[in-house]
Amino acid sequence: MIDSLEIKDLQKDYLRSRWLDQVLWMEGQAASMRNWHRRLRLTTIIVSGFVPIIISTNFNQENKQPSDWVQVTSTGLSAVVTISSAVWELIVHQVNVGLVNIFHRT
């Protein structure tokens, strides 16, 4: 495609190197997004599994109320689940909006 353009060889070489640079950048971004996806999803799955376990296993037998550390830990882990889910949804939304913009430009 670049060879069919009526431009100087130096300009063709520049276009090829620019194209390759863009492809390599997109490849790096894709790998980064894949890693973020895996980290956020694993965090959400693992931590959301711990919350009910912590709450159900450590009740104070005298008054049937969870101890202070259970309340703090379960609240903190629930916050981690909420934040990681929200961040992932934001990333997915931004990627989808970007794809829609790309398709509408063409």
CYANA upper distance limits for C-alpha pairs under 8 A (distance plus 0.5 A):
  1 MET  CA      5 LEU  CA      7.60
  2 ILE  CA     12 LYS  CA      6.86
  2 ILE  CA     15 LEU  CA      7.95
  2 ILE  CA     16 ARG  CA      7.94
  3 ASP  CA     12 LYS  CA      7.55
  7 ILE  CA     11 GLN  CA      6.86
  7 ILE  CA     12 LYS  CA      7.25
  8 LYS  CA     12 LYS  CA      6.89
  9 ASP  CA     13 ASP  CA      6.68
 10 LEU  CA     14 TYR  CA      6.75
 11 GLN  CA     15 LEU  CA      6.69
 12 LYS  CA     16 ARG  CA      6.69
 13 ASP  CA     17 SER  CA      6.70
 14 TYR  CA     18 ARG  CA      6.51
 15 LEU  CA     19 TRP  CA      6.47
 16 ARG  CA     20 LEU  CA      6.63
 17 SER  CA     21 ASP  CA      6.54
 18 ARG  CA     22 GLN  CA      6.76
 19 TRP  CA     23 VAL  CA      6.74
 20 LEU  CA     24 LEU  CA      6.63
 21 ASP  CA     25 TRP  CA      6.64
 22 GLN  CA     26 MET  CA      6.67
 23 VAL  CA     27 GLU  CA      6.66
 24 LEU  CA     28 GLY  CA      6.77
 25 TRP  CA     29 GLN  CA      6.74
 26 MET  CA     30 ALA  CA      6.55
 27 GLU  CA     31 ALA  CA      6.80
 28 GLY  CA     32 SER  CA      6.69
 29 GLN  CA     33 MET  CA      6.60
 30 ALA  CA     34 ARG  CA      6.61
 31 ALA  CA     35 ASN  CA      6.75
 32 SER  CA     36 TRP  CA      6.76
 33 MET  CA     37 HIS  CA      6.52
 34 ARG  CA     38 ARG  CA      6.79
 35 ASN  CA     39 ARG  CA      6.69
 36 TRP  CA     40 LEU  CA      6.50
 37 HIS  CA     41 ARG  CA      6.49
 37 HIS  CA     88 TRP  CA      7.58
 38 ARG  CA     42 LEU  CA      6.44
 39 ARG  CA     43 THR  CA      6.51
 40 LEU  CA     44 THR  CA      6.61
 40 LEU  CA     84 SER  CA      6.12
 40 LEU  CA     85 SER  CA      7.73
 40 LEU  CA     88 TRP  CA      7.16
 41 ARG  CA     45 ILE  CA      6.62
 41 ARG  CA     84 SER  CA      8.20
 41 ARG  CA     85 SER  CA      8.18
 41 ARG  CA     88 TRP  CA      8.46
 42 LEU  CA     46 ILE  CA      6.40
 43 THR  CA     47 VAL  CA      6.29
 43 THR  CA     81 VAL  CA      7.64
 43 THR  CA     84 SER  CA      7.70
 44 THR  CA     48 SER  CA      6.30
 44 THR  CA     80 VAL  CA      8.09
 44 THR  CA     81 VAL  CA      5.44
 44 THR  CA     82 THR  CA      8.46
 44 THR  CA     84 SER  CA      6.77
 44 THR  CA     85 SER  CA      7.10
 45 ILE  CA     49 GLY  CA      6.81
 46 ILE  CA     50 PHE  CA      7.10
 47 VAL  CA     51 VAL  CA      7.11
 47 VAL  CA     77 LEU  CA      6.67
 47 VAL  CA     78 SER  CA      8.13
 47 VAL  CA     80 VAL  CA      8.03
 47 VAL  CA     81 VAL  CA      6.91
 48 SER  CA     52 PRO  CA      8.17
 48 SER  CA     77 LEU  CA      7.84
 48 SER  CA     78 SER  CA      7.40
 48 SER  CA     81 VAL  CA      6.64
 49 GLY  CA     53 ILE  CA      7.44
 50 PHE  CA     54 ILE  CA      6.53
 50 PHE  CA     77 LEU  CA      8.38
 51 VAL  CA     55 ILE  CA      6.78
 51 VAL  CA     74 SER  CA      5.82
 51 VAL  CA     77 LEU  CA      7.03
 51 VAL  CA     78 SER  CA      7.32
 52 PRO  CA     56 SER  CA      6.44
 53 ILE  CA     57 THR  CA      6.54
 54 ILE  CA     58 ASN  CA      6.89
 54 ILE  CA     70 VAL  CA      7.08
 54 ILE  CA     74 SER  CA      7.35
 55 ILE  CA     59 PHE  CA      7.73
 55 ILE  CA     66 PRO  CA      7.48
 55 ILE  CA     70 VAL  CA      6.83
 55 ILE  CA     71 GLN  CA      8.21
 55 ILE  CA     74 SER  CA      7.38
 58 ASN  CA     66 PRO  CA      6.88
 58 ASN  CA     67 SER  CA      7.74
 58 ASN  CA     70 VAL  CA      7.52
 59 PHE  CA     64 LYS  CA      6.32
 59 PHE  CA     65 GLN  CA      6.14
 59 PHE  CA     66 PRO  CA      4.96
 59 PHE  CA     67 SER  CA      6.95
 60 ASN  CA     64 LYS  CA      5.86
 60 ASN  CA     65 GLN  CA      6.05
 60 ASN  CA     66 PRO  CA      6.20
 60 ASN  CA     67 SER  CA      6.65
 61 GLN  CA     65 GLN  CA      8.15
 66 PRO  CA     70 VAL  CA      6.52
 66 PRO  CA     71 GLN  CA      7.01
 67 SER  CA     71 GLN  CA      7.00
 68 ASP  CA     72 VAL  CA      6.73
 69 TRP  CA     73 THR  CA      6.36
 70 VAL  CA     74 SER  CA      6.36
 71 GLN  CA     75 THR  CA      6.49
 72 VAL  CA     76 GLY  CA      6.57
 73 THR  CA     77 LEU  CA      6.58
 74 SER  CA     78 SER  CA      6.46
 75 THR  CA     79 ALA  CA      6.70
 76 GLY  CA     80 VAL  CA      6.86
 77 LEU  CA     81 VAL  CA      6.81
 78 SER  CA     82 THR  CA      6.69
 79 ALA  CA     83 ILE  CA      6.52
 80 VAL  CA     84 SER  CA      6.50
 81 VAL  CA     85 SER  CA      6.55
 82 THR  CA     86 ALA  CA      6.60
 83 ILE  CA     87 VAL  CA      6.54
 84 SER  CA     88 TRP  CA      6.63
 85 SER  CA     89 GLU  CA      6.70
 86 ALA  CA     90 LEU  CA      6.66
 87 VAL  CA     91 ILE  CA      6.73
 88 TRP  CA     92 VAL  CA      6.67
 89 GLU  CA     93 HIS  CA      6.51
 90 LEU  CA     94 GLN  CA      6.67
 91 ILE  CA     95 VAL  CA      6.70
 92 VAL  CA     96 ASN  CA      6.59
 93 HIS  CA     97 VAL  CA      6.57
 94 GLN  CA     98 GLY  CA      6.55
 95 VAL  CA     99 LEU  CA      6.69
 96 ASN  CA    100 VAL  CA      6.66
 97 VAL  CA    101 ASN  CA      6.66
 98 GLY  CA    102 ILE  CA      6.70
 99 LEU  CA    103 PHE  CA      6.70
100 VAL  CA    104 HIS  CA      6.63
101 ASN  CA    105 ARG  CA      6.75
102 ILE  CA    106 THR  CA      7.27
